[in-house]
């Protein structure tokens, strides 16, 4: 059965060269992503350059790999290069691997030397989407390239060469129909990775996920799923996640919630809950609680200070 977009293992996307056997796709239900998938199928069988535009965390790198994965004749691997700090020699090397796809992430950060080199490589190809070495070029950005052109930091001729097709990726808040399916996908992924059962979310948590605007997009959704599985207790995990969600909603710049931040917040709430339960069982005898928690008395005092209970209990 033909499947629509989602998932790629992030560790593969960050490794430079990804193995397509690890790619798994999830059928989406939102009309906006169905339109994106239809465009992906059209683009996969052409050589036209593609510029992917979308907010951070919307999955531009995954879509680039999806284009590569269903392209006929692409015998070599998928290469991902982050443009910030990319050296001309590295660009030349990666753009010379015949039959591969090169995805340039955050193209607006490409240095002037690399911009000149990339323009030369594409010009020699006669206007196709591949370089002379038959390497397909796909670029991604979350920023307005025309602003960089006006500022003189991005070449206008390169912009026109790269933007043969601009594919805009909708943010998650504009396709909330996909949230339950994506959450189930991520819960399954991390349950398998952590060797734990797939959690069944409560109706209140599902409603929270439905109402939330997800300023961090798929990256933030994945972080929430990972935290729930890692903590192993939905209520504990959600205590930390709710505070992070609130700070993200109130942030004027739409700050993202990273996997690390979500896990830390959920872990802090779980740790606090365990400490208070141990103190309750020991009638707030801190030394006995420390022994039960298998930590030093000094460590317990420090943690009590962190959670605002330093003055409670007997030594």
Residue frames relative to the residue before (quaternion, step in Angstrom):
aa qw qx qy qz dx dy dz
X 1.0000 0.0000 0.0000 0.0000 0.00 0.00 0.00
X 0.4748 -0.6604 0.5007 0.2961 3.58 -0.94 0.86
X 0.1294 -0.8090 0.5714 0.0489 3.56 -0.84 1.00
X 0.4085 -0.7001 0.5332 0.2424 3.50 -1.15 0.65
X 0.7584 -0.4505 0.2731 0.3838 3.49 -1.41 0.23
X 0.5253 0.4677 -0.7107 -0.0153 2.96 -1.80 0.61
X 0.9362 0.2629 -0.1566 0.1729 3.38 -1.12 -1.19
X 0.0344 0.7383 -0.6735 0.0066 3.45 -1.28 0.72
X 0.5354 -0.6211 0.4670 0.3309 3.54 -1.02 0.82
X 0.4373 -0.7284 0.4559 0.2651 3.64 -0.51 1.13
X 0.6117 0.5631 -0.3681 0.4163 3.62 1.02 -0.64
X 0.6474 0.5013 -0.3204 0.4764 3.57 1.13 -0.60
X 0.6561 0.5163 -0.3232 0.4455 3.56 0.94 -0.81
X 0.7101 0.4478 -0.2637 0.4751 3.59 1.06 -0.63
X 0.5915 0.6304 -0.3562 0.3547 3.57 1.20 -0.22
X 0.5874 -0.5665 0.3872 0.4290 3.59 1.22 -0.15
X 0.7959 0.0092 0.0152 0.6052 3.58 0.85 -0.95
X 0.1633 -0.8284 0.5332 0.0523 3.56 -0.57 1.14
X 0.3636 -0.7134 0.5540 0.2280 3.53 -1.12 0.66
X 0.4221 -0.7474 0.4549 0.2373 3.55 -0.63 1.11
X 0.5521 0.6195 -0.4066 0.3823 3.58 1.16 -0.40
X 0.6668 0.5087 -0.3004 0.4543 3.58 1.20 -0.46
X 0.5335 0.6496 -0.4010 0.3641 3.58 1.27 -0.15
X 0.0137 0.7789 -0.6270 0.0011 3.57 -0.99 0.80
X 0.2065 -0.8075 0.5471 0.0771 3.54 -0.91 0.92
X 0.2494 -0.7650 0.5839 0.1081 3.50 -1.12 0.80
X 0.4418 -0.6926 0.5005 0.2731 3.54 -0.85 0.92
X 0.2203 -0.7801 0.5766 0.1016 3.55 -0.81 1.05
X 0.3508 -0.7525 0.5235 0.1912 3.55 -1.23 0.44
X 0.5767 0.6115 -0.3873 0.3788 3.61 1.15 -0.39
X 0.5406 -0.6366 0.4411 0.3286 3.61 -0.96 0.82
X 0.6373 0.5508 -0.3435 0.4154 3.60 0.98 -0.78
X 0.7069 0.4321 -0.2728 0.4891 3.61 0.96 -0.78
X 0.5744 0.5513 -0.3857 0.4662 3.58 1.15 -0.43
X 0.6345 0.5162 -0.3234 0.4756 3.57 1.09 -0.73
X 0.6307 0.5249 -0.3281 0.4679 3.57 1.03 -0.78
X 0.6587 0.5098 -0.3095 0.4587 3.58 0.93 -0.89
X 0.6286 0.5245 -0.3399 0.4628 3.60 1.00 -0.74
X 0.6556 0.4992 -0.3064 0.4765 3.58 1.01 -0.81
X 0.6061 0.5589 -0.3486 0.4458 3.59 1.03 -0.77
X 0.6632 0.5062 -0.3074 0.4577 3.59 0.91 -0.90
X 0.6410 0.5121 -0.3240 0.4712 3.58 1.07 -0.71
X 0.7019 0.4903 -0.2701 0.4404 3.56 0.89 -0.98
X 0.5920 0.6280 -0.3640 0.3502 3.55 1.06 -0.74
X 0.7564 0.3858 -0.1974 0.4899 3.57 1.06 -0.71
X 0.6346 0.4572 -0.3564 0.5112 3.57 1.18 0.52
X 0.4438 -0.6835 0.5086 0.2777 3.56 -1.30 0.13
X 0.3853 0.7477 -0.4710 0.2659 3.59 1.26 0.09
X 0.5137 -0.6318 0.4686 0.3426 3.62 -1.01 0.73
X 0.1833 -0.7806 0.5915 0.0850 3.56 -1.12 0.69
X 0.1219 -0.7586 0.6372 0.0609 3.54 -0.98 0.94
X 0.1800 -0.7890 0.5832 0.0703 3.56 -0.57 1.20
X 0.0723 -0.8067 0.5865 -0.0117 3.57 -0.71 1.12
X 0.3376 0.7341 -0.5360 0.2445 3.55 -0.77 1.01
X 0.6346 -0.5345 0.3978 0.3917 3.53 -1.23 0.45
X 0.6342 -0.5074 0.3958 0.4286 3.60 -1.19 0.35
X 0.8055 0.2953 -0.2179 0.4654 3.55 -0.99 0.86
X 0.5289 0.6552 -0.4104 0.3500 3.62 1.21 0.05
X 0.5815 -0.6306 0.3586 0.3683 3.60 1.24 -0.10
X 0.2057 0.8115 -0.5250 0.1534 3.59 1.07 0.64
X 0.6572 0.5177 -0.3150 0.4481 3.58 0.95 -0.84
X 0.6440 0.5174 -0.3154 0.4670 3.56 1.04 -0.77
X 0.6469 0.5080 -0.3194 0.4706 3.57 1.00 -0.79
X 0.6110 0.5383 -0.3475 0.4650 3.58 1.05 -0.74
X 0.6797 0.4717 -0.2933 0.4790 3.58 0.95 -0.81
X 0.5907 0.5570 -0.3628 0.4574 3.56 1.12 -0.62
X 0.6289 0.5207 -0.3308 0.4732 3.60 0.98 -0.84
X 0.6573 0.5068 -0.3028 0.4685 3.55 0.94 -0.92
X 0.6821 0.5431 -0.2965 0.3897 3.56 0.86 -0.99
X 0.7701 0.3139 -0.1905 0.5217 3.59 1.03 -0.66
X 0.4434 0.6697 -0.4692 0.3670 3.58 1.26 0.34
X 0.3892 -0.7109 0.5334 0.2422 3.55 -0.88 0.88
X 0.8113 0.2997 -0.2056 0.4579 3.57 -1.05 0.74
X 0.5478 0.5854 -0.4213 0.4240 3.61 1.23 0.02
X 0.1056 -0.8618 0.4959 0.0166 3.54 0.12 1.35
X 0.7178 0.4192 -0.2485 0.4973 3.60 1.15 -0.51
X 0.7180 -0.5104 0.3003 0.3658 3.55 -1.32 0.08
X 0.5352 -0.5767 0.5173 0.3367 3.47 -1.45 0.01
X 0.1340 -0.8022 0.5807 0.0361 3.56 -0.78 1.07
X 0.1123 -0.7764 0.6178 0.0538 3.55 -0.96 0.92
X 0.0054 0.7824 -0.6222 0.0262 3.55 -0.88 1.00
X 0.3067 -0.7179 0.5952 0.1907 3.56 -0.94 0.93
X 0.4461 -0.7587 0.4098 0.2395 3.56 -0.61 1.16
X 0.5810 0.5722 -0.3887 0.4289 3.61 1.08 -0.56
X 0.8413 0.1218 -0.1214 0.5124 3.56 -0.66 1.13
X 0.4248 0.7070 -0.4698 0.3147 3.60 1.24 0.10
X 0.3148 -0.7647 0.5370 0.1665 3.59 -0.74 1.08
X 0.6068 -0.5723 0.4002 0.3797 3.62 -1.08 0.65
X 0.6417 0.5355 -0.3310 0.4381 3.59 0.99 -0.79
X 0.6489 0.5083 -0.3100 0.4738 3.57 1.03 -0.81
X 0.6373 0.5220 -0.3217 0.4668 3.57 0.99 -0.85
X 0.6613 0.5076 -0.3097 0.4574 3.58 0.90 -0.91
X 0.6571 0.5192 -0.3062 0.4526 3.56 0.99 -0.84
X 0.7134 0.4484 -0.2627 0.4701 3.58 0.85 -0.98
X 0.6794 0.4726 -0.2893 0.4810 3.58 1.15 -0.57
X 0.6446 0.5211 -0.3138 0.4632 3.58 1.28 0.13
X 0.5336 0.6223 -0.4127 0.3970 3.59 1.27 0.07
X 0.3448 -0.8008 0.4561 0.1783 3.52 -0.08 1.36
X 0.8349 0.2429 -0.1875 0.4569 3.53 -1.08 0.86
X 0.6058 0.5570 -0.3629 0.4370 3.60 1.24 0.21
X 0.3688 -0.6741 0.5768 0.2772 3.54 -1.35 -0.05
X 0.1624 -0.7802 0.6000 0.0699 3.57 -0.88 0.99
X 0.1119 -0.7821 0.6116 0.0419 3.55 -0.68 1.14
X 0.1636 -0.7865 0.5933 0.0520 3.57 -0.69 1.16
X 0.1944 -0.8172 0.5381 0.0692 3.54 -0.32 1.31
X 0.8262 0.0901 -0.1213 0.5428 3.58 -1.01 0.90
X 0.0401 -0.8662 0.4979 -0.0079 3.54 0.78 1.13
X 0.5930 0.5888 -0.3695 0.4065 3.60 1.13 -0.54
X 0.6544 0.5093 -0.3118 0.4638 3.61 1.24 -0.34
X 0.4271 0.7133 -0.4601 0.3116 3.60 1.26 0.03
X 0.4704 -0.6937 0.4686 0.2790 3.58 -0.83 0.98
X 0.6506 -0.5257 0.3707 0.4036 3.58 -1.22 0.43
X 0.6294 0.5332 -0.3383 0.4529 3.61 1.05 -0.74
X 0.6832 0.4710 -0.2814 0.4819 3.57 0.97 -0.87
X 0.6000 0.5507 -0.3623 0.4533 3.58 1.06 -0.64
X 0.6560 0.5069 -0.3049 0.4688 3.56 0.94 -0.89
X 0.6657 0.5059 -0.3006 0.4589 3.57 0.93 -0.91
X 0.6665 0.5032 -0.3076 0.4560 3.59 0.90 -0.90
X 0.6301 0.5263 -0.3300 0.4660 3.58 1.02 -0.78
X 0.6478 0.5183 -0.3149 0.4612 3.57 0.97 -0.83
X 0.6587 0.5139 -0.3083 0.4550 3.57 0.95 -0.89
X 0.6911 0.4670 -0.2780 0.4764 3.58 0.94 -0.87
X 0.6263 0.5443 -0.3384 0.4437 3.59 1.04 -0.73
X 0.6473 0.5245 -0.3170 0.4532 3.58 1.02 -0.79
X 0.6434 0.5306 -0.3141 0.4536 3.56 1.22 -0.52
X 0.4997 -0.7033 0.3988 0.3108 3.56 1.27 0.03
X 0.7322 -0.4612 0.2392 0.4404 3.56 1.09 0.66
X 0.5144 0.6273 -0.4392 0.3861 3.60 1.24 0.01
X 0.6307 -0.5582 0.3879 0.3745 3.51 -1.29 0.13
X 0.6550 0.4743 -0.3138 0.4976 3.57 1.27 -0.17
X 0.5005 -0.5896 0.5236 0.3574 3.54 -1.32 0.29
X 0.7242 -0.4111 0.3076 0.4603 3.55 -1.31 0.01
X 0.6843 0.4705 -0.2786 0.4824 3.59 1.15 -0.60
X 0.4957 -0.6785 0.4136 0.3506 3.61 1.25 0.32
X 0.4011 0.6481 -0.5274 0.3755 3.54 0.85 1.06
X 0.3276 -0.7573 0.5293 0.1978 3.56 -0.65 1.06
X 0.2275 -0.7813 0.5732 0.0964 3.55 -0.94 1.00
X 0.0314 0.7513 -0.6579 0.0421 3.55 -0.91 1.06
X 0.1267 -0.8068 0.5753 0.0460 3.58 -0.88 0.92
X 0.1507 -0.7901 0.5886 0.0812 3.53 -1.20 0.54
X 0.0503 0.7904 -0.6096 0.0336 3.55 -1.14 0.64
X 0.2488 -0.7421 0.5996 0.1670 3.54 -1.21 0.59
X 0.6733 0.4712 -0.2747 0.4992 3.56 1.34 0.06
X 0.5804 -0.5913 0.4403 0.3459 3.55 -1.31 0.34
X 0.3239 -0.7859 0.4954 0.1788 3.58 -0.29 1.25
X 0.6050 0.5721 -0.3677 0.4140 3.59 1.06 -0.64
X 0.5850 0.5556 -0.3657 0.4641 3.59 1.16 -0.55
X 0.6644 0.4923 -0.2923 0.4804 3.58 1.00 -0.82
X 0.6133 0.5372 -0.3456 0.4647 3.58 1.10 -0.66
X 0.6697 0.4919 -0.3000 0.4686 3.58 0.91 -0.89
X 0.6758 0.4799 -0.2890 0.4790 3.57 1.11 -0.67
X 0.5013 -0.6885 0.4019 0.3363 3.58 1.27 -0.13
X 0.5710 0.6141 -0.3803 0.3901 3.60 1.21 0.20
X 0.7539 0.2444 -0.1964 0.5774 3.60 1.25 -0.03
X 0.4821 -0.6998 0.4567 0.2631 3.55 -0.88 1.01
X 0.4423 -0.7039 0.4936 0.2553 3.54 -0.84 1.00
X 0.6478 0.5214 -0.3297 0.4470 3.60 1.01 -0.77
X 0.6385 0.5032 -0.3293 0.4803 3.59 1.09 -0.66
X 0.6080 0.5623 -0.3455 0.4413 3.58 1.03 -0.78
X 0.6892 0.4686 -0.2869 0.4725 3.59 0.87 -0.90
X 0.6253 0.5347 -0.3369 0.4578 3.57 1.12 -0.63
X 0.7301 0.4516 -0.2347 0.4560 3.57 0.96 -0.90
X 0.7344 0.4613 -0.2287 0.4422 3.56 1.03 -0.77
X 0.1241 0.8055 -0.5644 0.1311 3.57 0.95 0.86
X 0.7635 0.0242 -0.0134 0.6452 3.54 1.11 -0.78
X 0.1382 -0.7702 0.6192 0.0658 3.57 -0.83 1.03
X 0.0851 -0.7986 0.5956 0.0137 3.55 -0.58 1.16
X 0.1961 -0.8023 0.5581 0.0796 3.56 -0.51 1.22
X 0.2497 -0.7761 0.5677 0.1144 3.56 -0.78 1.11
X 0.3832 -0.7481 0.4850 0.2413 3.63 -0.57 1.06
X 0.4745 -0.6450 0.5048 0.3226 3.61 -1.04 0.66
X 0.6664 -0.5408 0.3417 0.3831 3.55 -1.21 0.51
X 0.6177 0.5632 -0.3524 0.4208 3.61 1.06 -0.66
X 0.6840 0.4569 -0.2848 0.4922 3.59 1.22 -0.38
X 0.7593 0.2473 -0.1860 0.5725 3.59 1.26 0.11
X 0.0483 0.8591 -0.5054 0.0653 3.52 0.82 1.07
X 0.4941 0.6497 -0.4379 0.3768 3.59 1.23 -0.26
X 0.6809 0.5089 -0.2819 0.4449 3.57 1.16 -0.63
X 0.4763 0.7154 -0.4270 0.2810 3.61 1.22 -0.40
X 0.6838 0.4769 -0.3266 0.4454 3.69 0.73 -0.88
X 0.6644 0.5052 -0.3055 0.4583 3.59 0.99 -0.82
X 0.6652 0.4938 -0.2976 0.4745 3.57 0.98 -0.85
X 0.6383 0.5206 -0.3313 0.4602 3.58 0.99 -0.81
X 0.6447 0.5107 -0.3219 0.4690 3.58 0.96 -0.84
X 0.6217 0.5482 -0.3277 0.4534 3.57 1.05 -0.80
X 0.7118 0.4515 -0.2617 0.4701 3.58 0.83 -1.00
X 0.6131 0.5350 -0.3533 0.4616 3.60 1.02 -0.72
X 0.6582 0.5060 -0.3026 0.4681 3.56 0.99 -0.82
X 0.6379 0.5387 -0.3227 0.4458 3.56 0.99 -0.87
X 0.7516 0.3981 -0.2324 0.4718 3.58 0.76 -1.02
X 0.5647 0.5622 -0.3967 0.4557 3.60 1.14 -0.41
X 0.6541 0.4917 -0.3041 0.4877 3.56 1.02 -0.79
X 0.6719 0.5070 -0.3032 0.4469 3.59 0.94 -0.89
X 0.7575 0.3699 -0.1932 0.5021 3.59 1.01 -0.83
X 0.3876 -0.7452 0.4572 0.2921 3.58 1.36 0.03
X 0.4983 0.6149 -0.4444 0.4195 3.53 0.86 1.05
X 0.5900 -0.5724 0.4129 0.3921 3.61 -1.15 0.44
X 0.5367 -0.6099 0.4697 0.3455 3.57 -1.15 0.59
X 0.3672 -0.7524 0.4954 0.2314 3.63 -0.60 1.03
X 0.3024 -0.7081 0.6084 0.1921 3.53 -1.23 0.63
X 0.3094 -0.8019 0.4847 0.1624 3.57 -0.37 1.24
X 0.5108 -0.6429 0.4844 0.3019 3.54 -1.12 0.76
X 0.6417 -0.5335 0.3821 0.3970 3.58 -1.23 0.39
X 0.6340 0.5327 -0.3433 0.4432 3.62 1.05 -0.68
X 0.6488 0.4969 -0.3151 0.4826 3.58 1.03 -0.77
X 0.6413 0.5189 -0.3260 0.4617 3.58 0.94 -0.81
X 0.6539 0.5024 -0.3156 0.4695 3.59 1.00 -0.77
X 0.6190 0.5382 -0.3372 0.4620 3.58 1.05 -0.77
X 0.6664 0.4945 -0.2994 0.4709 3.57 0.92 -0.89
X 0.6444 0.5227 -0.3203 0.4571 3.58 1.08 -0.71
X 0.7206 0.4531 -0.2464 0.4634 3.59 0.96 -0.86
X 0.6028 0.6002 -0.3533 0.3894 3.59 1.12 -0.63
X 0.4565 -0.7265 0.4532 0.2417 3.59 -1.01 0.80
X 0.2731 -0.8113 0.4816 0.1877 3.63 1.27 -0.21
X 0.0104 -0.8352 0.5498 -0.0105 3.64 0.55 1.09
X 0.6858 0.4533 -0.2869 0.4919 3.59 1.18 -0.45
X 0.4108 -0.7588 0.4269 0.2706 3.57 1.35 0.14
X 0.8422 -0.1605 0.1013 0.5047 3.60 -1.09 -0.65
X 0.6009 0.5770 -0.3533 0.4256 3.55 1.08 -0.71
X 0.6801 0.4758 -0.2797 0.4825 3.57 0.99 -0.86
X 0.6263 0.5319 -0.3304 0.4644 3.57 1.03 -0.77
X 0.6488 0.5106 -0.3095 0.4718 3.57 0.97 -0.85
X 0.6238 0.5449 -0.3322 0.4512 3.58 1.05 -0.81
X 0.6529 0.5162 -0.3133 0.4573 3.58 0.96 -0.86
X 0.6590 0.5061 -0.3067 0.4643 3.58 0.94 -0.88
X 0.6555 0.5157 -0.3123 0.4547 3.57 0.92 -0.88
X 0.6510 0.5217 -0.3176 0.4507 3.59 0.96 -0.86
X 0.6479 0.5232 -0.3219 0.4503 3.59 0.94 -0.87
X 0.6898 0.4653 -0.2840 0.4766 3.57 0.90 -0.90
X 0.6628 0.5309 -0.3115 0.4263 3.58 0.93 -0.93
X 0.6884 0.4640 -0.2807 0.4817 3.59 0.94 -0.86
X 0.3190 -0.7893 0.4733 0.2266 3.56 1.06 -0.69
X 0.7280 0.2854 -0.2037 0.5891 3.58 1.31 0.13
X 0.4156 -0.7506 0.4548 0.2389 3.56 -0.41 1.23
X 0.6782 0.5068 -0.3135 0.4299 3.60 0.81 -0.96
X 0.6478 0.5036 -0.3214 0.4726 3.59 0.99 -0.79
X 0.6690 0.5104 -0.3016 0.4483 3.55 0.86 -0.97
X 0.6868 0.5041 -0.2937 0.4335 3.56 0.91 -0.89
X 0.5461 0.5957 -0.4164 0.4165 3.62 1.12 -0.41
X 0.7026 0.4416 -0.2640 0.4916 3.55 0.91 -0.90
X 0.6654 0.5197 -0.3108 0.4364 3.56 0.94 -0.86
X 0.6207 0.5503 -0.3591 0.4277 3.60 0.98 -0.72
X 0.6566 0.4965 -0.3227 0.4672 3.59 0.98 -0.78
X 0.6486 0.5034 -0.3192 0.4734 3.58 1.04 -0.73
X 0.6253 0.5346 -0.3323 0.4613 3.57 1.01 -0.81
X 0.6566 0.5197 -0.3108 0.4497 3.57 0.95 -0.93
X 0.6730 0.4873 -0.3058 0.4649 3.59 0.93 -0.85
X 0.6406 0.5174 -0.3260 0.4645 3.58 1.09 -0.68
X 0.6481 0.5213 -0.3150 0.4571 3.58 0.98 -0.86
X 0.7321 0.4339 -0.2333 0.4705 3.57 1.01 -0.84
X 0.5333 0.6382 -0.4092 0.3752 3.58 1.26 -0.21
X 0.4383 -0.7157 0.4824 0.2508 3.56 -0.87 0.94
X 0.7381 0.3956 -0.2385 0.4918 3.60 1.12 -0.49
X 0.4999 -0.6857 0.4209 0.3205 3.60 1.20 0.32
X 0.0630 0.8466 -0.5256 0.0557 3.57 0.93 0.86
X 0.4168 -0.7058 0.5225 0.2348 3.52 -1.08 0.84
X 0.3001 -0.6891 0.6170 0.2333 3.51 -1.33 0.30
X 0.2727 -0.7876 0.5315 0.1512 3.57 -0.54 1.14
X 0.6719 -0.4647 0.3819 0.4322 3.55 -1.31 0.25
X 0.6664 0.5134 -0.3047 0.4466 3.57 0.92 -0.91
X 0.6631 0.5096 -0.3103 0.4521 3.58 0.93 -0.89
X 0.6684 0.5013 -0.3053 0.4568 3.56 0.90 -0.90
X 0.6612 0.5050 -0.3089 0.4608 3.57 0.94 -0.87
X 0.6502 0.5194 -0.3162 0.4556 3.57 0.98 -0.85
X 0.6630 0.5082 -0.3105 0.4536 3.57 0.92 -0.91
X 0.6715 0.4869 -0.2981 0.4724 3.56 0.93 -0.89
X 0.6493 0.5197 -0.3147 0.4573 3.58 1.02 -0.80
X 0.6235 0.5387 -0.3400 0.4532 3.58 1.03 -0.76
X 0.6656 0.4928 -0.3039 0.4709 3.57 0.96 -0.86
X 0.6464 0.5119 -0.3190 0.4673 3.58 0.99 -0.82
X 0.6482 0.5202 -0.3098 0.4618 3.58 0.99 -0.86
X 0.6363 0.5274 -0.3200 0.4632 3.57 0.98 -0.89
X 0.6613 0.5151 -0.3068 0.4507 3.56 0.92 -0.91
X 0.6597 0.5084 -0.3049 0.4618 3.59 0.96 -0.86
X 0.6449 0.5258 -0.3171 0.4549 3.58 0.99 -0.85
X 0.6926 0.4774 -0.2850 0.4595 3.58 0.83 -0.96
X 0.6302 0.5164 -0.3400 0.4697 3.59 1.06 -0.67
X 0.6483 0.5101 -0.3201 0.4659 3.59 1.01 -0.82
X 0.6539 0.5067 -0.3099 0.4687 3.59 0.98 -0.78
X 0.6266 0.5293 -0.3356 0.4632 3.57 1.05 -0.72
X 0.6706 0.5030 -0.3003 0.4551 3.57 0.93 -0.91
X 0.7430 0.3809 -0.2137 0.5072 3.59 1.07 -0.75
X 0.4475 -0.7088 0.4276 0.3385 3.55 1.33 0.30
X 0.6566 -0.5707 0.2683 0.4139 3.50 1.02 1.05
X 0.3517 0.6658 -0.5513 0.3593 3.54 1.02 0.88
X 0.3291 -0.8098 0.4512 0.1799 3.55 -0.20 1.30
X 0.6418 0.5199 -0.3430 0.4474 3.60 0.98 -0.71
X 0.6636 0.4884 -0.3033 0.4787 3.58 0.96 -0.84
X 0.6305 0.5303 -0.3274 0.4626 3.58 1.06 -0.76
X 0.6313 0.5313 -0.3271 0.4606 3.58 1.02 -0.81
X 0.6471 0.5135 -0.3121 0.4693 3.57 1.00 -0.84
X 0.6634 0.5074 -0.3018 0.4597 3.56 0.96 -0.87
X 0.7003 0.4514 -0.2524 0.4920 3.57 1.06 -0.79
X 0.3591 -0.7641 0.4600 0.2750 3.58 1.33 -0.17
X 0.5442 0.5339 -0.4459 0.4690 3.54 0.93 1.04
X 0.6052 -0.5611 0.4039 0.3948 3.57 -1.21 0.31
X 0.6293 -0.5308 0.4095 0.3930 3.55 -1.23 0.48
X 0.6407 0.5312 -0.3179 0.4541 3.58 1.01 -0.84
X 0.6469 0.5168 -0.3169 0.4625 3.58 1.01 -0.83
X 0.6440 0.5165 -0.3253 0.4612 3.57 1.00 -0.78
X 0.6351 0.5250 -0.3339 0.4578 3.60 0.96 -0.83
X 0.6434 0.5196 -0.3187 0.4631 3.57 0.99 -0.82
X 0.6807 0.4848 -0.2934 0.4642 3.58 0.91 -0.90
X 0.6211 0.5303 -0.3402 0.4662 3.59 1.07 -0.69
X 0.6249 0.5256 -0.3316 0.4726 3.57 1.06 -0.72
X 0.6406 0.5443 -0.3173 0.4390 3.59 1.02 -0.83
X 0.7694 0.3504 -0.1914 0.4986 3.58 0.96 -0.85
X 0.5888 -0.6449 0.3403 0.3487 3.57 1.27 0.29
X 0.5973 0.5552 -0.3676 0.4471 3.60 1.16 0.55
X 0.2696 0.8178 -0.4822 0.1614 3.62 1.16 0.43
X 0.7139 0.4568 -0.2636 0.4606 3.59 1.09 -0.61
X 0.6132 0.5650 -0.3482 0.4284 3.57 1.29 -0.03
X 0.7595 0.4074 -0.2862 0.4186 3.54 -1.21 0.59
X 0.3896 -0.6987 0.5532 0.2325 3.51 -1.36 0.34
X 0.4950 -0.6605 0.4778 0.3007 3.53 -1.14 0.66
